[in-house]
């Protein structure tokens, strides 16, 4: 089997920036890999994801319960695996992905009480990795950031792009719950946490990248 490493974080964490930087660095190093980004908004398999994030089932993220919403995202991943990367992975290829099952652990478990989250984490991993037979990550790199800083980052991004954000991004209370839930998930599920802050200040993109790159090499060589 291949190797699967995930870059994860809440909305506004800088995850996509760091994922792209890591991909560029690995390409420069001559490391062969397949790059994936979830959800796959341009694919038919993400139809329910798009409906959910547009607010067609309710503009409050909590209008769709954690288990139902998780299925929307899981189906898109299953379709991707079966259609696009199963042969490459089974032949021993390296998969690097921006978001994965781990996103459900952050965004959907955040709708639950702290007491119910660990039961959800266990259900989620069993559902996707055992019942759906999706590959389990060999390593997860989680970017830890406060909701306040994430919201500020998203505001800048949305102003630059002229977009308003989906139902997750518009709800700052929900974003804060995701931030706390992400830390809970990272600890419970043994993710590798990279703090976006040092000495009370946001770290530079390059500084964070250097830590992520070194962490990737450690995970890659340990598999």
N, C-alpha and C positions, 0 to 999 in steps of 0.2 A: 504494500500500500504506500501511498504518497504521504506528504506532510501538509498539514493545514494550519496556518497561523492567521489569527484574526486581530485586526486593529479596531478597537471599540471605544465608545464614549457617548455622552449625552449630546443633544443638539447644541451647537455653539462651542464645543470643546476644542475645535481645531483638528478633529479627527481626520477629515478628508484631506486637509492640507498636509498633515503628517503622513497619511497613507500614501499620498502622491509623492511626497519627498522620499519616503522609504523605497517606493517602487523605482524611482529614478536612480537612487543610490545602488540598489541591487542590480539594475540594468547596467550601470556603469562598471560594476564589479564583475559583470559577465555571468551572474547567477541566473539560471533559467527558471522561470516561474510563470504561472498563469494568474492574472489579476482579475478579481471579481468585486463587484459593488452591489450591495443589496439595500433596499428593494430594487428590482429591475423594472423601473417605471415604464419603459418602452415595450415591455413584453405583455402578452395577453394574460399570463399567469399572475400578474400583479393587479388585475382589475379590482378585486375586493380591497386590496391595500389602498389603491388610489381612491376608491369610493369612501373608505373609512377616513383617510387623511383629509379628504375634501370636506368632511363633515356630513356626508349623505346619510349616515346612521345616527347623527347627533353631533353638534359642535363641541360638546364636552367629551374629551377622550374617554371618560368613565362611562359613557352611554353604552359602550360595547365592553362586555366584561373581559377580563384578562385572558381567559381560555379561548373564547371565540376569536378575539382579535389576534391571538397568537397563531391560530390556524390560518388566518389570511396570509400572514407572512411566511409561515412554514410551507404552505403550498407553493409559493413562488420559489423558495429555495429548493424544494424537491424537484420542481420542473427544471430548474437550472441544472441541478446535479444530473438528472436523467438525460437531459438534452445536450448539455454543453461540456461538462468536465469530468464525468464519471470515468471514461476510459483513460484520460490523462492522469487522474488521481490514482486509479488502480494500477497504472503502469509505473508508479513511483514518483510522479511529478509533484512539484511544490505548488501549493495553492496559497495565495495571499489575498485576503478578503477584507473589504471595508464593510463592517457589520456582518452579523450572522445570527444564529440562534441566540447568541448572547444579547442581542438588542431586545429580544422579548423579555429576557431576564431583567433588564433595566426598565423598559417602558411599560411593560404589562404588569410586572410584579409590583410596580410603584402604585398601582390602583388598589392594592391589598393592604391589610393591616400588617404591621411588622411581624406579628405572630404567624400569619398565614404565608408569608413570602417564601420561607424555606421549603414548605410543602410544595409551593408552586415551582420553585427552582428544580426540585426533584422530579416533579411531573413533567416539566418542560424538557429536561434532558432525556428522560425516558421516552417521551413522545417522539422527539425528533431523531434521536440517535439510536434508539432500540426499535420502536414501532415503525418509524418512517425510514429507518436504515440510512440516514444521512451520516456522513463522516463526522466524528467528534474532533474538535480542534486539538491539536498537539500543544498549542499555546495561545493565550489571549493576552494582548497588551491593552490595558485599560487606561485611558486618559482621565485623570481625576481633576475636576474643576468645580468651582462654586457656581450655583445657579445664577448669581448676580453677574459674574464675569461672562458666563455663557450667554446670558441675555444681551449683554452689551456687545458681544461679538456678533450675535445674530442680527442685532439692529443695524450695525455697520454693513454687514453682508446684504441685508435686505434693501437698504438704501442704495447700495451700489448696483444691485440687480433689478431694482424696481419691483420686487415681489413682497408679498405680505406674510408668507409662511403658512404652514399647515396647522391643523388643530393642536398638535403637540407643541409646536413652536410658539403659538399665540398665548398659551396658558402658562403664566409664570409660576403659579402655585404648583401646577403639574410638573414643570421643569425642576423645581426645587425638590419635589418628591422623587423624581428620577435621579437627581444627584445623590440623595441619601440612599436610595435603593441601589444605585450603581456601586457604592462603597460596600453595602451589605452583600451584594452578589459577588463582588470581587473577592471578598474575604471567604465567603461560604464555598465558592466554586474554584478557589485557588487560582484566580487570575493574577497577572503581573501588573501591578499598579504603577503608573508614571504620574507623579504630581505635576500639575501645570504651574505650581507656585513654588517660590523659594524666598524665604525671609519676608513673607507677606506681599511679594510682588509677582506679577505674571512673568514667567520665564520666556526667553526669546524662542522663536520658532527653531532656530538652529540648535540651541541648547537642548530643547526637548527632543529634537530629531536625533542628536548624538546619543542620548540615553536610549531612545527607541531602537536605533540601529544596533547598538551594543547588546541590547536585550534580545533583539531578533537573532543575532549571531549566536548568542548563548543557547536560545531555544532551538535553533536550526541544527547546531552541532550536537545537541543533547538528544535529538530524536533518533 
